[in-house]
């Protein structure tokens, strides 16, 4: 999202004979632009706040599908799946994954090793496949979510 927005009006010469002084026009233009900037920044802040919900909603179907594909021997890998939101450097961040914090320690190996056999529908690349299959739906859900959040 936008972390900083700046628009500048002035010092520009305003010419013409409208009966209003050049200084008055300049002050009016600056004040009007200040209101526009203030409203735009409020809108951007609103979208920042809504980003977490938009992304969580957009990624939920991919997470659910990954839960179908994740290999299940002891169930630890499946239980380690997560879709969560947290602030990072003051901005909302959404993360989807398995084996957070290294538990279980074999999560990456099971995901990446294409030689290991798994009982269908489970498989290697379980998260990657789910994200790839849901890619267009995720994109559309993000667009739709921001349309709703922005009241478009």
C-alpha positions in Angstrom: 0.0 0.0 0.0 1.0 3.6 -0.2 3.1 4.6 2.8 3.5 8.2 1.8 1.7 10.5 -0.5 2.6 14.0 -1.4 1.0 16.5 -3.8 2.2 20.0 -4.2 0.4 23.1 -5.3 2.5 26.3 -5.3 4.3 28.3 -5.4 2.8 28.8 -8.8 1.8 32.1 -10.3 -1.9 32.3 -11.0 -2.8 34.8 -13.7 -6.0 36.3 -14.9 -8.4 39.0 -14.0 -11.1 37.3 -11.9 -11.4 40.0 -9.3 -9.6 37.7 -6.8 -6.1 38.5 -5.9 -3.3 36.2 -7.0 -2.5 35.6 -3.3 -6.1 34.7 -2.5 -6.2 32.2 -5.4 -3.0 30.6 -4.3 -4.3 30.3 -0.7 -7.5 28.8 -2.0 -5.7 26.3 -4.2 -3.4 25.2 -1.4 -6.3 24.8 1.0 -8.3 22.8 -1.5 -5.4 20.6 -2.3 -4.8 20.1 1.4 -8.4 18.8 1.8 -7.9 16.5 -1.2 -4.7 15.1 0.2 -6.2 14.7 3.7 -9.2 12.7 2.2 -6.9 10.6 0.0 -4.6 9.8 2.9 -7.6 8.7 5.0 -8.8 6.5 2.1 -5.3 4.9 1.8 -5.2 4.3 5.6 -8.7 2.7 5.4 -7.4 0.4 2.7 -4.3 -0.4 4.7 -6.6 -1.5 7.6 -8.8 -3.5 5.3 -5.9 -5.2 3.6 -5.6 -7.9 6.2 -9.2 -8.9 5.8 -9.0 -8.8 2.0 -5.9 -11.0 1.9 -7.1 -13.4 4.5 -10.4 -13.9 2.7 -8.6 -14.2 -0.7 -6.1 -16.8 0.6 -8.5 -19.0 2.6 -9.6 -21.2 -0.3 -6.0 -21.9 -1.2 -5.2 -22.8 2.4 -8.2 -25.1 2.6 -7.1 -26.8 -0.6 -3.6 -27.2 0.7 -5.0 -29.0 3.7 -6.4 -31.6 1.2 -3.1 -32.0 -0.5 -0.8 -32.0 2.5 0.6 -35.5 3.3 -0.8 -37.0 6.5 1.2 -39.6 8.3 1.1 -38.5 11.9 -1.0 -35.4 11.2 1.7 -33.0 12.6 2.4 -31.5 9.2 -1.3 -30.9 8.5 -1.8 -29.3 12.0 1.2 -27.1 11.4 -0.6 -25.3 8.6 -1.4 -21.7 9.2 -2.9 -18.6 7.6 -2.3 -15.6 9.8 -2.0 -11.9 9.8 0.5 -9.8 11.7 2.0 -6.3 11.5 5.5 -6.1 9.9 7.2 -2.7 10.0 3.9 -1.1 10.7 2.1 -2.7 7.7 -0.4 -5.5 7.7 1.2 -8.8 6.5 -0.6 -12.1 5.7 1.4 -15.3 5.7 0.3 -18.8 4.6 2.5 -21.8 5.3 3.5 -25.0 7.1 6.1 -25.8 9.7 6.4 -22.4 11.2 9.3 -22.1 13.6 10.7 -25.4 12.3 7.9 -27.6 13.7 7.7 -30.1 12.3 11.3 -30.0 11.2 10.5 -32.1 8.1 7.9 -29.7 6.6 10.2 -28.3 3.9 11.6 -31.7 2.9 8.1 -33.2 2.5 7.0 -30.2 0.4 10.0 -30.1 -1.9 11.0 -33.8 -2.4 9.2 -35.0 -5.5 10.7 -38.5 -5.2 8.7 -39.4 -2.1 5.4 -41.1 -2.8 2.2 -40.0 -1.2 -1.3 -41.5 -1.1 -3.5 -39.4 -3.4 -4.7 -36.7 -3.2 -1.7 -35.9 -0.9 1.5 -34.9 -2.6 4.7 -33.0 -2.5 4.4 -29.2 -3.4 1.0 -29.3 -1.6 1.0 -25.6 -0.8 2.5 -24.5 -4.1 -0.1 -26.5 -6.0 -3.0 -25.1 -4.0 -1.8 -21.6 -4.6 -1.2 -22.2 -8.3 -4.7 -23.8 -8.7 -6.4 -20.9 -6.9 -4.2 -18.1 -8.4 -6.9 -16.6 -10.6 -9.5 -16.9 -7.8 -7.1 -15.2 -5.4 -6.5 -12.3 -7.8 -10.2 -11.8 -8.4 -10.9 -12.0 -4.6 -8.3 -9.3 -3.9 -9.8 -7.1 -6.6 -13.3 -7.7 -5.3 -12.3 -7.3 -1.7 -10.7 -3.9 -2.4 -13.7 -2.8 -4.4 -15.9 -3.6 -1.3 -13.4 -2.0 1.1 -13.1 1.1 -1.0 -16.9 1.3 -1.6 -16.5 1.3 -5.4 
